[in-house]
Amino acid sequence: MQRNLGWAAALLAGALVVGCSDDGPGEGDGGLDGAVGLDAGAGDAATDDGGGRARCGNGVLEEPEECDEGGANSEDGLCLPDCRFGCGDGRVNAVEACDTAIAEGEDGACPTSCDDPDPCVQSVLTGAACEVECDRSMITAFVAGDGCCPSGATIADDPDCGAVCGNGMLESGELCDTAIAAGSPGACPTACDDGEQCTTDTLEGAACRAQCAHADITAPMNGDGCCPAGATPTNDDDCSASCGNGVLDSGERCDTAIAAGAAGACPTSCPPSGDACMPARLANAGTCDAECRTSAITVPMDGDGCCPAGANANTDADCMPVCGNGVLEMGEECDDGGTMAGDGCDAMCRRERADRTAFRIETLALRAPHLYARVIICADVTSQVNNELTSSLTTADSDGNLGLSIANVFRPLDQRAASTPLEITFPDCTAPASSTTCTLPAGEMPIESTARNQSSGTCLAPRPGTFATYSPAITSATAGTGQCYASDEETLSFDLGGVTITLQNARIGATYSGLPATRLINGLVSGFIDEATANATVIPDSVAVVGGRPLASILPGGTGSCRAGGGTYPSLGPDGMTRGWWFYLNFTAREVPYRVE
């Protein structure tokens, strides 16, 4: 499938620019004027291409040094005496967020998980090695059951918010509401007469916890109108002298001495009514006034099988969520009291999201493979490449737009769904980057894919055995305590200065930061360039130093490269047979205003 992959073109265009600068050292290496920029990884051989060895402390960055400040190499934490930045030395220096050698629980230890006591804060791990830290973002979406009541929300928006007594709504934690009109479902009782002589009726609780209790009278008492089971006219004047004589006398509903099953026999139990909300109960048991009565359940109670009028899934576990009842219940994202589309809440009680939510990549760095060029010695120029990328992402061109813009566009953003449509686009984005607005020009076709979401585990990681160990390390797109996504694979062809580059099995993924997300972190782009294509792809003459040479000549282990592969490069492609290079780039992105012309 051939597509115009503008973002990758811009990336590799920057990657192939081996420039000279007097701006000082870049990411792990010096400039090319007077010192050759190096960024050797732990797996790189110590060579200067001339048979000599690096001399730590001479002020020249040479492989496999990570830094060299000359006599300044000391305990300042920036460049250690052995010309390394010091990840894993048990100290947190100025370029580290933590150190992997510090024991868990001690100051400076690298976190392995991110738990936050605030249920409204989503905290996930970001970075790798000594760059690991917790990225925290606020949850602003109304989601039932996540324990968070977002700022400005009420229980009408999110059942995780507390109930408000007297607002005319029956909410979780309430038995009734004082503002509901008497006689209506959910109204608080003011009297509790159930009409039965042999129960004591009591009003218990107050305000929105008020309820009626009905206890059976079991002790004989004159004048209370009840003849409880076992009482007689001798100890309770409410008992009839004829009760128990085996004859259904006037004033009796039944007689306790009549055999069960015979006409006039008193019931001792009641058959099910067939309606969980109108249960049958035995009233005045053991007396000649015994009968089976049905009465409506009006108070919510979990486990009785009834969802009484006015109750909902938040106030009674026996109720099912009902879209359109005006109450946000488990599984719903919204409930505005109706099921009409176009009012912000659809007929399935899911929020009607904006058609598109775009995240522009704000940082992008090639992590593997590193790129090498012969400039006096065989130099690792990856940091210069990444400096070019940073400049393109943050600096405007002559047209006033940022030089490089790559957007992940979700249609719509639905990070809790199993999948959602995803577009990779290359819009025009205004400067400055901090307040940019992006527009996809008419005729620009997006790369269409699907974001596969996960709430746990790893969404996208480098394939084992396809990369060397460099510093900084490659960061994987993981879910942590939030969600992550990864796109489907694509075979992409794109134009780079008149040269067609093919990136096979390309994927992009990241960790969502926030709910709904406002940023993407732990972003990873991966893709494969096969050896035949890398050999056949000629770098344009306009590119300094390496112009006119094959792309493979600047890749480790490639034909004509000054850098050996070391057993890692070239790697094998998706089919397990084709040789080539897997490219891995880390990124972060943030939500931006976005429109399509």
C-alpha positions, 0 to 999 in steps of 0.5 A: 500500500503506497501512502504519502508519509509526510511525518516519516519523510520529515523525520528521515530528512532530519536524520540524514542531515549531518550538520556542524554547529557551534552551539555546544554539545547536544544529546550525549555528544559534542558538535562536529566543529573540533569534536566529533559527536558521539552517543555510544551505547553500552553495546558499542565497540570502543574505536575511533576508526583509526586504531586508537582508543578514546581518551577520557578527559581530553575534552573530545567526545570519542566512542564509547564515551557518553560525555567528556568535559576534559578536566571538568570530569568530576563529581558534578553529576553531569559527566563522571570521571569515567566519561559516562553520565552515570545511570546505575551508579547509585546517585541521581545526577543532574540529567537523571530523574532517578537511579536504577541502583538505588534501592526501592523505597529510598530517595532517588529510587526509580519507581516501578509503579505509580499509585496516587491516593487521590482517585481523581489523579491518573498516574502512570509510569513514563520513561525508561532506565534512569528517566523513569518517573510518574506522569500525573494527570487529572480525571475530568470525565464522569465515569461511574464506579471509578471512585472519582468525583471530578471537580464541578460534578454532582451525583447527577453527573457521576454516582461517585459524588456524594448525595445531596439531601433535599434536591428532589432526587433519590440518590445513592445513600438515600432512602428518600428525599425530603423535597419529593412530594408526599405520595410520590415514589421516593418521598420521605414518610411522615407516618407509618400506619400499615393498617395491621392491628398486630404490628407496631409502626415506627418512623425511624431515622430522619431527613433522607434516611427516614423509613418506616419499621413494622414489628410484629406484636408477640406479647399479650396486651389489653386494648391494643386491638391485637390478639397475638399468637398464643394469647387467650381472652384471659390474658388479652381482652382483644382475643375472642372467646370463640377463637380456637373452638373449631368454628368460624364465628362472626368477627373471625377471618379463620379459626386456628382449630380448623384443620389445614386445608379445610374451609376456614382454616387459618393460614400459616404461610403464604405462597409467592405473589409472583411480583417481587415488589408486591410480596405476600406476607402472613399478617396476624399469624397464629390468630383468628385474624390471620391472613395473607396480604400483599403490600408494595415495597417502597424503600430501596433495599439490596437483595430483595429482588425488587426495584421500587418506584423512584429507585435506580441502579445507584440506590438499589442493586436490584435495579438495572441501569436505565438510559433516559431516566436522568440518573447516571448509572453504572456503565453510562457516560451520561444520562440527560433524561432522554434518548435523543441524539445530537444533544450531547448524550446519545440513545445508549447514554454515551457522550457524543464526542467531538468528531475528531480529537487531535494530539500533535507530537511535541517531542520526537527522538530516534532511539534505535538504530543509531546513525553513523557517518565518517567525519574524521572518525566513524561518528555517531550522529544520532544526537544531531538528528534528534536536535534537527527533529526538535528544531523542526517541531518547535521552529516556524518555517518561512510560511509561519507554520511549524516545520514538522507536525505529526498528529494522532487524530482519534475519531472520536477519542474513546479510550475506554472502547476496545478500539477507535478509528485513528488517523495519522496526519501531517497538518499545518500547525501555527507557531508557537508550538505552545499555543498552536492550532493545526489545520489539515489542508484540503486534499491531504489524505490521512493515514487511516488506521485503528487504535487498539486500546488496553487497560493493562499490560503493554500496547507497543514495545520494541521487538526483542533482538532487533535493537542495540542497547543505547542510552537513553533506552527505548520507552514502551507504550504501557497501560500502567494505571490508565490506558494505552493504545497501538495502531494496526500495522501498515506497509507505507511508502513515502517520498523523501526528496524524490527517493521512495522509502518503504517502512514495513509493519509500521505502528504507533502507540502511546499511553493516554494521560488523563481521562479524557486524555489531554496528552500522550506519553510513552509514545513509540513509533516502530517500523522496518526497512529491509536491507534491499530497500536500504541499499537501493535508496540513495541519499540525495546529493543535497545532504551534507557528507553522505549525499549520493550514498545508499541509506544502508551506508549510515546504518550499523552493519549496512553495506558501506557503513563505517559501523559494524552491526555487532551481531544486532544489525541487520535484524530480521523482519516480520517474516523471520527471514528478511534482513533489515533495520527496525526503527524505534522513535519515542514521542510525547504529544498534546491535544491541540485545536484541529480542523480539516479544510 
